[in-house]
Amino acid sequence: MIVPISVYGGYFGAGFGVLLLGVLSIATGGEYRSANAAKNFISAISTAATVLYFTVFGAIDWPPTLVMMAGSLIGGFFGGRLGHVVPPAMMRVIVVAVGVLLTVAYAWRYWF
């Protein structure tokens, strides 16, 4: 089940972590930290393979890519630190709130 999700993640990316976390949560018996660690590892491998493929075939626009890379590194660093400080229940609320906010913002931009 992980291979089709990884292929999807390599091509689209959107929702890849959520799909993978769902499958891995079942595989790890609901242990969130183990499932999340495995998700991060599989996601890194999938992303590396995708980057290699797109780089070899010249499909990358480097200036915006470098900006996104810097933002991802900064967000990953501070997000990881935040995950150790904020209680899990509050993190869930924050993640859902940000998801709802982004959904509304993108829907507004698309339809209005």
N, CA, C and O atoms as a GROMACS GRO file, in nm:
protein
  448
    1MET      N    1   0.081  -0.119   0.000
    1MET     CA    2   0.000   0.000   0.000
    1MET      C    3   0.086   0.127   0.000
    1MET      O    4   0.040   0.232  -0.043
    2ILE      N    5   0.209   0.117   0.047
    2ILE     CA    6   0.294   0.236   0.054
    2ILE      C    7   0.345   0.276  -0.084
    2ILE      O    8   0.362   0.395  -0.110
    3VAL      N    9   0.369   0.180  -0.173
    3VAL     CA   10   0.423   0.212  -0.306
    3VAL      C   11   0.327   0.301  -0.386
    3VAL      O   12   0.373   0.402  -0.439
    4PRO      N   13   0.196   0.269  -0.397
    4PRO     CA   14   0.108   0.360  -0.472
    4PRO      C   15   0.100   0.499  -0.409
    4PRO      O   16   0.094   0.599  -0.481
    5ILE      N   17   0.102   0.506  -0.278
    5ILE     CA   18   0.098   0.636  -0.211
    5ILE      C   19   0.227   0.713  -0.240
    5ILE      O   20   0.224   0.835  -0.258
    6SER      N   21   0.340   0.644  -0.243
    6SER     CA   22   0.468   0.709  -0.272
    6SER      C   23   0.472   0.761  -0.415
    6SER      O   24   0.525   0.869  -0.440
    7VAL      N   25   0.418   0.684  -0.509
    7VAL     CA   26   0.413   0.731  -0.648
    7VAL      C   27   0.326   0.856  -0.657
    7VAL      O   28   0.364   0.954  -0.721
    8TYR      N   29   0.210   0.852  -0.591
    8TYR     CA   30   0.123   0.969  -0.586
    8TYR      C   31   0.197   1.088  -0.525
    8TYR      O   32   0.192   1.198  -0.578
    9GLY      N   33   0.265   1.064  -0.413
    9GLY     CA   34   0.338   1.171  -0.345
    9GLY      C   35   0.449   1.229  -0.428
    9GLY      O   36   0.473   1.350  -0.424
   10GLY      N   37   0.518   1.146  -0.505
   10GLY     CA   38   0.624   1.194  -0.590
   10GLY      C   39   0.574   1.283  -0.701
   10GLY      O   40   0.642   1.376  -0.743
   11TYR      N   41   0.455   1.255  -0.749
   11TYR     CA   42   0.402   1.334  -0.860
   11TYR      C   43   0.325   1.456  -0.812
   11TYR      O   44   0.347   1.567  -0.861
   12PHE      N   45   0.234   1.438  -0.715
   12PHE     CA   46   0.149   1.549  -0.670
   12PHE      C   47   0.201   1.613  -0.542
   12PHE      O   48   0.213   1.736  -0.535
   13GLY      N   49   0.231   1.533  -0.442
   13GLY     CA   50   0.279   1.585  -0.315
   13GLY      C   51   0.171   1.624  -0.217
   13GLY      O   52   0.184   1.599  -0.098
   14ALA      N   53   0.062   1.683  -0.265
   14ALA     CA   54  -0.044   1.732  -0.177
   14ALA      C   55  -0.112   1.617  -0.107
   14ALA      O   56  -0.162   1.524  -0.171
   15GLY      N   57  -0.115   1.623   0.024
   15GLY     CA   58  -0.183   1.520   0.102
   15GLY      C   59  -0.103   1.393   0.120
   15GLY      O   60  -0.150   1.298   0.182
   16PHE      N   61   0.019   1.390   0.066
   16PHE     CA   62   0.102   1.270   0.074
   16PHE      C   63   0.126   1.228   0.218
   16PHE      O   64   0.111   1.110   0.253
   17GLY      N   65   0.165   1.324   0.302
   17GLY     CA   66   0.193   1.292   0.442
   17GLY      C   67   0.072   1.241   0.516
   17GLY      O   68   0.083   1.151   0.599
   18VAL      N   69  -0.044   1.297   0.486
   18VAL     CA   70  -0.167   1.254   0.553
   18VAL      C   71  -0.202   1.112   0.512
   18VAL      O   72  -0.233   1.028   0.598
   19LEU      N   73  -0.196   1.082   0.382
   19LEU     CA   74  -0.224   0.947   0.335
   19LEU      C   75  -0.126   0.846   0.395
   19LEU      O   76  -0.166   0.740   0.442
   20LEU      N   77   0.000   0.881   0.392
   20LEU     CA   78   0.103   0.792   0.443
   20LEU      C   79   0.088   0.771   0.593
   20LEU      O   80   0.104   0.660   0.643
   21LEU      N   81   0.059   0.877   0.665
   21LEU     CA   82   0.041   0.865   0.810
   21LEU      C   83  -0.078   0.776   0.843
   21LEU      O   84  -0.073   0.700   0.940
   22GLY      N   85  -0.185   0.784   0.763
   22GLY     CA   86  -0.300   0.697   0.786
   22GLY      C   87  -0.265   0.551   0.770
   22GLY      O   88  -0.302   0.468   0.854
   23VAL      N   89  -0.194   0.517   0.664
   23VAL     CA   90  -0.155   0.378   0.641
   23VAL      C   91  -0.057   0.331   0.748
   23VAL      O   92  -0.070   0.220   0.800
   24LEU      N   93   0.040   0.414   0.780
   24LEU     CA   94   0.140   0.376   0.880
   24LEU      C   95   0.082   0.368   1.020
   24LEU      O   96   0.132   0.292   1.103
   25SER      N   97  -0.020   0.445   1.050
   25SER     CA   98  -0.085   0.437   1.181
   25SER      C   99  -0.149   0.300   1.200
   25SER      O  100  -0.145   0.243   1.309
   26ILE      N  101  -0.206   0.248   1.093
   26ILE     CA  102  -0.264   0.113   1.099
   26ILE      C  103  -0.152   0.010   1.117
   26ILE      O  104  -0.165  -0.082   1.197
   27ALA      N  105  -0.044   0.028   1.042
   27ALA     CA  106   0.067  -0.067   1.048
   27ALA      C  107   0.138  -0.068   1.182
   27ALA      O  108   0.191  -0.171   1.224
   28THR      N  109   0.140   0.046   1.251
   28THR     CA  110   0.210   0.053   1.381
   28THR      C  111   0.114   0.038   1.499
   28THR      O  112   0.154   0.061   1.613
   29GLY      N  113  -0.008   0.002   1.472
   29GLY     CA  114  -0.103  -0.018   1.581
   29GLY      C  115  -0.147   0.110   1.648
   29GLY      O  116  -0.186   0.108   1.765
   30GLY      N  117  -0.141   0.221   1.577
   30GLY     CA  118  -0.188   0.348   1.631
   30GLY      C  119  -0.083   0.427   1.706
   30GLY      O  120  -0.114   0.533   1.761
   31GLU      N  121   0.040   0.379   1.710
   31GLU     CA  122   0.148   0.451   1.778
   31GLU      C  123   0.191   0.568   1.691
   31GLU      O  124   0.260   0.550   1.591
   32TYR      N  125   0.149   0.690   1.730
   32TYR     CA  126   0.168   0.809   1.646
   32TYR      C  127   0.314   0.841   1.620
   32TYR      O  128   0.352   0.868   1.506
   33ARG      N  129   0.397   0.839   1.722
   33ARG     CA  130   0.536   0.879   1.704
   33ARG      C  131   0.610   0.783   1.610
   33ARG      O  132   0.690   0.828   1.528
   34SER      N  133   0.585   0.655   1.622
   34SER     CA  134   0.648   0.557   1.532
   34SER      C  135   0.600   0.577   1.389
   34SER      O  136   0.679   0.576   1.295
   35ALA      N  137   0.469   0.596   1.374
   35ALA     CA  138   0.412   0.617   1.240
   35ALA      C  139   0.466   0.746   1.180
   35ALA      O  140   0.497   0.749   1.061
   36ASN      N  141   0.479   0.851   1.258
   36ASN     CA  142   0.529   0.978   1.208
   36ASN      C  143   0.676   0.968   1.168
   36ASN      O  144   0.717   1.025   1.067
   37ALA      N  145   0.756   0.897   1.247
   37ALA     CA  146   0.897   0.879   1.214
   37ALA      C  147   0.912   0.802   1.083
   37ALA      O  148   0.992   0.838   0.997
   38ALA      N  149   0.834   0.696   1.068
   38ALA     CA  150   0.837   0.617   0.944
   38ALA      C  151   0.789   0.702   0.826
   38ALA      O  152   0.844   0.694   0.716
   39LYS      N  153   0.685   0.783   0.849
   39LYS     CA  154   0.633   0.872   0.744
   39LYS      C  155   0.742   0.968   0.697
   39LYS      O  156   0.759   0.989   0.577
   40ASN      N  157   0.814   1.027   0.790
   40ASN     CA  158   0.920   1.121   0.754
   40ASN      C  159   1.030   1.053   0.675
   40ASN      O  160   1.082   1.111   0.579
   41PHE      N  161   1.065   0.931   0.713
   41PHE     CA  162   1.169   0.858   0.641
   41PHE      C  163   1.125   0.823   0.500
   41PHE      O  164   1.199   0.846   0.404
   42ILE      N  165   1.004   0.769   0.485
   42ILE     CA  166   0.952   0.732   0.353
   42ILE      C  167   0.933   0.856   0.267
   42ILE      O  168   0.961   0.855   0.147
   43SER      N  169   0.885   0.963   0.328
   43SER     CA  170   0.866   1.088   0.256
   43SER      C  171   0.999   1.142   0.204
   43SER      O  172   1.006   1.192   0.092
   44ALA      N  173   1.103   1.133   0.284
   44ALA     CA  174   1.236   1.181   0.243
   44ALA      C  175   1.288   1.099   0.125
   44ALA      O  176   1.344   1.156   0.031
   45ILE      N  177   1.270   0.968   0.129
   45ILE     CA  178   1.315   0.883   0.018
   45ILE      C  179   1.236   0.914  -0.108
   45ILE      O  180   1.294   0.927  -0.216
   46SER      N  181   1.105   0.927  -0.096
   46SER     CA  182   1.020   0.957  -0.211
   46SER      C  183   1.055   1.093  -0.271
   46SER      O  184   1.063   1.108  -0.393
   47THR      N  185   1.076   1.191  -0.185
   47THR     CA  186   1.112   1.324  -0.232
   47THR      C  187   1.249   1.325  -0.300
   47THR      O  188   1.266   1.389  -0.403
   48ALA      N  189   1.344   1.253  -0.243
   48ALA     CA  190   1.478   1.246  -0.304
   48ALA      C  191   1.471   1.183  -0.443
   48ALA      O  192   1.536   1.231  -0.536
   49ALA      N  193   1.394   1.077  -0.457
   49ALA     CA  194   1.380   1.012  -0.588
   49ALA      C  195   1.313   1.107  -0.688
   49ALA      O  196   1.353   1.113  -0.805
   50THR      N  197   1.213   1.179  -0.643
   50THR     CA  198   1.143   1.274  -0.730
   50THR      C  199   1.234   1.388  -0.773
   50THR      O  200   1.237   1.425  -0.890
   51VAL      N  201   1.309   1.443  -0.679
   51VAL     CA  202   1.402   1.552  -0.710
   51VAL      C  203   1.508   1.506  -0.809
   51VAL      O  204   1.541   1.578  -0.903
   52LEU      N  205   1.559   1.387  -0.789
   52LEU     CA  206   1.659   1.332  -0.880
   52LEU      C  207   1.600   1.319  -1.021
   52LEU      O  208   1.664   1.358  -1.119
   53TYR      N  209   1.481   1.264  -1.031
   53TYR     CA  210   1.416   1.246  -1.161
   53TYR      C  211   1.395   1.381  -1.231
   53TYR      O  212   1.432   1.398  -1.348
   54PHE      N  213   1.335   1.477  -1.159
   54PHE     CA  214   1.306   1.607  -1.220
   54PHE      C  215   1.434   1.685  -1.252
   54PHE      O  216   1.437   1.760  -1.350
   55THR      N  217   1.538   1.668  -1.173
   55THR     CA  218   1.665   1.734  -1.199
   55THR      C  219   1.730   1.679  -1.326
   55THR      O  220   1.776   1.755  -1.411
   56VAL      N  221   1.732   1.548  -1.338
   56VAL     CA  222   1.793   1.484  -1.454
   56VAL      C  223   1.723   1.527  -1.583
   56VAL      O  224   1.788   1.547  -1.686
   57PHE      N  225   1.590   1.542  -1.578
   57PHE     CA  226   1.515   1.578  -1.697
   57PHE      C  227   1.491   1.729  -1.712
   57PHE      O  228   1.412   1.772  -1.796
   58GLY      N  229   1.559   1.811  -1.630
   58GLY     CA  230   1.556   1.957  -1.645
   58GLY      C  231   1.420   2.022  -1.621
   58GLY      O  232   1.388   2.121  -1.686
   59ALA      N  233   1.342   1.968  -1.531
   59ALA     CA  234   1.207   2.018  -1.510
   59ALA      C  235   1.196   2.107  -1.385
   59ALA      O  236   1.086   2.125  -1.332
   60ILE      N  237   1.306   2.161  -1.337
   60ILE     CA  238   1.303   2.241  -1.214
   60ILE      C  239   1.336   2.386  -1.245
   60ILE      O  240   1.434   2.415  -1.313
   61ASP      N  241   1.253   2.477  -1.195
   61ASP     CA  242   1.279   2.621  -1.203
   61ASP      C  243   1.351   2.657  -1.072
   61ASP      O  244   1.286   2.668  -0.968
   62TRP      N  245   1.481   2.674  -1.076
   62TRP     CA  246   1.562   2.680  -0.956
   62TRP      C  247   1.538   2.798  -0.862
   62TRP      O  248   1.536   2.776  -0.741
   63PRO      N  249   1.520   2.922  -0.909
   63PRO     CA  250   1.502   3.031  -0.811
   63PRO      C  251   1.383   3.010  -0.715
   63PRO      O  252   1.402   3.021  -0.594
   64PRO      N  253   1.261   2.979  -0.764
   64PRO     CA  254   1.153   2.954  -0.668
   64PRO      C  255   1.176   2.827  -0.585
   64PRO      O  256   1.133   2.818  -0.470
   65THR      N  257   1.245   2.731  -0.644
   65THR     CA  258   1.273   2.608  -0.572
   65THR      C  259   1.363   2.635  -0.452
   65THR      O  260   1.340   2.581  -0.344
   66LEU      N  261   1.463   2.718  -0.470
   66LEU     CA  262   1.554   2.749  -0.359
   66LEU      C  263   1.483   2.826  -0.248
   66LEU      O  264   1.512   2.805  -0.130
   67VAL      N  265   1.390   2.915  -0.285
   67VAL     CA  266   1.312   2.986  -0.183
   67VAL      C  267   1.228   2.887  -0.103
   67VAL      O  268   1.222   2.895   0.020
   68MET      N  269   1.162   2.794  -0.173
   68MET     CA  270   1.080   2.693  -0.105
   68MET      C  271   1.166   2.603  -0.016
   68MET      O  272   1.124   2.566   0.094
   69MET      N  273   1.285   2.569  -0.063
   69MET     CA  274   1.375   2.486   0.018
   69MET      C  275   1.413   2.556   0.148
   69MET      O  276   1.414   2.495   0.254
   70ALA      N  277   1.445   2.684   0.138
   70ALA     CA  278   1.483   2.760   0.258
   70ALA      C  279   1.365   2.767   0.355
   70ALA      O  280   1.383   2.748   0.476
   71GLY      N  281   1.246   2.795   0.303
   71GLY     CA  282   1.127   2.800   0.389
   71GLY      C  283   1.097   2.667   0.454
   71GLY      O  284   1.057   2.662   0.570
   72SER      N  285   1.115   2.559   0.381
   72SER     CA  286   1.090   2.426   0.436
   72SER      C  287   1.190   2.391   0.546
   72SER      O  288   1.152   2.333   0.649
   73LEU      N  289   1.316   2.427   0.526
   73LEU     CA  290   1.416   2.400   0.629
   73LEU      C  291   1.388   2.479   0.757
   73LEU      O  292   1.396   2.426   0.868
   74ILE      N  293   1.355   2.605   0.740
   74ILE     CA  294   1.325   2.690   0.856
   74ILE      C  295   1.199   2.639   0.927
   74ILE      O  296   1.197   2.625   1.050
   75GLY      N  297   1.093   2.611   0.849
   75GLY     CA  298   0.969   2.560   0.907
   75GLY      C  299   0.988   2.425   0.974
   75GLY      O  300   0.931   2.401   1.081
   76GLY      N  301   1.066   2.337   0.913
   76GLY     CA  302   1.092   2.206   0.972
   76GLY      C  303   1.169   2.217   1.103
   76GLY      O  304   1.141   2.145   1.199
   77PHE      N  305   1.266   2.306   1.106
   77PHE     CA  306   1.345   2.325   1.228
   77PHE      C  307   1.258   2.375   1.343
   77PHE      O  308   1.257   2.318   1.452
   78PHE      N  309   1.184   2.485   1.316
   78PHE     CA  310   1.103   2.543   1.423
   78PHE      C  311   0.981   2.457   1.454
   78PHE      O  312   0.938   2.450   1.570
   79GLY      N  313   0.924   2.391   1.353
   79GLY     CA  314   0.810   2.303   1.376
   79GLY      C  315   0.847   2.184   1.464
   79GLY      O  316   0.769   2.144   1.550
   80GLY      N  317   0.965   2.128   1.442
   80GLY     CA  318   1.012   2.017   1.524
   80GLY      C  319   1.032   2.059   1.669
   80GLY      O  320   0.999   1.985   1.762
   81ARG      N  321   1.085   2.177   1.687
   81ARG     CA  322   1.104   2.229   1.824
   81ARG      C  323   0.968   2.255   1.890
   81ARG      O  324   0.948   2.226   2.008
   82LEU      N  325   0.876   2.310   1.813
   82LEU     CA  326   0.743   2.342   1.864
   82LEU      C  327   0.669   2.215   1.906
   82LEU      O  328   0.594   2.216   2.004
   83GLY      N  329   0.690   2.106   1.832
   83GLY     CA  330   0.624   1.979   1.864
   83GLY      C  331   0.665   1.922   1.999
   83GLY      O  332   0.591   1.843   2.057
   84HIS      N  333   0.781   1.960   2.049
   84HIS     CA  334   0.825   1.912   2.180
   84HIS      C  335   0.774   1.999   2.294
   84HIS      O  336   0.774   1.957   2.410
   85VAL      N  337   0.731   2.120   2.262
   85VAL     CA  338   0.689   2.215   2.365
   85VAL      C  339   0.536   2.218   2.382
   85VAL      O  340   0.485   2.222   2.494
   86VAL      N  341   0.466   2.216   2.270
   86VAL     CA  342   0.320   2.228   2.272
   86VAL      C  343   0.257   2.091   2.295
   86VAL      O  344   0.299   1.993   2.233
   87PRO      N  345   0.157   2.081   2.384
   87PRO     CA  346   0.090   1.953   2.408
   87PRO      C  347   0.024   1.899   2.280
   87PRO      O  348  -0.022   1.977   2.197
   88PRO      N  349   0.020   1.765   2.264
   88PRO     CA  350  -0.036   1.705   2.142
   88PRO      C  351  -0.179   1.749   2.110
   88PRO      O  352  -0.211   1.770   1.993
   89ALA      N  353  -0.264   1.764   2.210
   89ALA     CA  354  -0.402   1.806   2.184
   89ALA      C  355  -0.406   1.947   2.124
   89ALA      O  356  -0.485   1.974   2.033
   90MET      N  357  -0.321   2.035   2.173
   90MET     CA  358  -0.316   2.170   2.120
   90MET      C  359  -0.258   2.171   1.978
   90MET      O  360  -0.302   2.248   1.893
   91MET      N  361  -0.158   2.084   1.953
   91MET     CA  362  -0.101   2.074   1.818
   91MET      C  363  -0.207   2.032   1.718
   91MET      O  364  -0.210   2.082   1.606
   92ARG      N  365  -0.294   1.938   1.757
   92ARG     CA  366  -0.402   1.895   1.668
   92ARG      C  367  -0.493   2.012   1.634
   92ARG      O  368  -0.532   2.030   1.518
   93VAL      N  369  -0.527   2.091   1.734
   93VAL     CA  370  -0.613   2.207   1.712
   93VAL      C  371  -0.544   2.307   1.618
   93VAL      O  372  -0.608   2.361   1.528
   94ILE      N  373  -0.417   2.330   1.639
   94ILE     CA  374  -0.342   2.424   1.555
   94ILE      C  375  -0.337   2.373   1.411
   94ILE      O  376  -0.360   2.450   1.318
   95VAL      N  377  -0.308   2.245   1.393
   95VAL     CA  378  -0.298   2.188   1.258
   95VAL      C  379  -0.433   2.198   1.186
   95VAL      O  380  -0.439   2.235   1.069
   96VAL      N  381  -0.541   2.165   1.256
   96VAL     CA  382  -0.675   2.173   1.195
   96VAL      C  383  -0.709   2.318   1.164
   96VAL      O  384  -0.762   2.347   1.057
   97ALA      N  385  -0.679   2.410   1.254
   97ALA     CA  386  -0.709   2.551   1.232
   97ALA      C  387  -0.633   2.606   1.110
   97ALA      O  388  -0.690   2.677   1.028
   98VAL      N  389  -0.505   2.572   1.100
   98VAL     CA  390  -0.426   2.618   0.985
   98VAL      C  391  -0.481   2.556   0.857
   98VAL      O  392  -0.490   2.623   0.754
   99GLY      N  393  -0.518   2.428   0.861
   99GLY     CA  394  -0.577   2.362   0.745
   99GLY      C  395  -0.706   2.427   0.699
   99GLY      O  396  -0.727   2.448   0.580
  100VAL      N  397  -0.792   2.460   0.795
  100VAL     CA  398  -0.918   2.526   0.762
  100VAL      C  399  -0.890   2.665   0.705
  100VAL      O  400  -0.951   2.705   0.605
  101LEU      N  401  -0.800   2.739   0.766
  101LEU     CA  402  -0.766   2.873   0.719
  101LEU      C  403  -0.712   2.869   0.575
  101LEU      O  404  -0.752   2.949   0.491
  102LEU      N  405  -0.621   2.775   0.548
  102LEU     CA  406  -0.567   2.764   0.412
  102LEU      C  407  -0.674   2.721   0.312
  102LEU      O  408  -0.676   2.771   0.199
  103THR      N  409  -0.762   2.631   0.352
  103THR     CA  410  -0.870   2.587   0.263
  103THR      C  411  -0.959   2.704   0.227
  103THR      O  412  -0.994   2.722   0.111
  104VAL      N  413  -0.997   2.783   0.326
  104VAL     CA  414  -1.082   2.900   0.301
  104VAL      C  415  -1.010   3.001   0.213
  104VAL      O  416  -1.069   3.056   0.120
  105ALA      N  417  -0.883   3.026   0.242
  105ALA     CA  418  -0.807   3.124   0.163
  105ALA      C  419  -0.795   3.080   0.017
  105ALA      O  420  -0.816   3.160  -0.074
  106TYR      N  421  -0.761   2.954  -0.005
  106TYR     CA  422  -0.747   2.906  -0.143
  106TYR      C  423  -0.882   2.898  -0.213
  106TYR      O  424  -0.890   2.928  -0.332
  107ALA      N  425  -0.985   2.859  -0.142
  107ALA     CA  426  -1.119   2.857  -0.203
  107ALA      C  427  -1.162   2.998  -0.242
  107ALA      O  428  -1.219   3.019  -0.349
  108TRP      N  429  -1.134   3.094  -0.156
  108TRP     CA  430  -1.169   3.233  -0.184
  108TRP      C  431  -1.096   3.283  -0.309
  108TRP      O  432  -1.155   3.346  -0.396
  109ARG      N  433  -0.965   3.252  -0.317
  109ARG     CA  434  -0.887   3.294  -0.434
  109ARG      C  435  -0.935   3.226  -0.562
  109ARG      O  436  -0.931   3.285  -0.670
  110TYR      N  437  -0.980   3.103  -0.549
  110TYR     CA  438  -1.022   3.028  -0.667
  110TYR      C  439  -1.158   3.071  -0.717
  110TYR      O  440  -1.178   3.088  -0.838
  111TRP      N  441  -1.253   3.089  -0.626
  111TRP     CA  442  -1.391   3.116  -0.667
  111TRP      C  443  -1.428   3.264  -0.672
  111TRP      O  444  -1.527   3.301  -0.734
  112PHE      N  445  -1.349   3.350  -0.607
  112PHE     CA  446  -1.388   3.491  -0.604
  112PHE      C  447  -1.281   3.581  -0.658
  112PHE      O  448  -1.299   3.703  -0.662
   0.00000   0.00000   0.00000
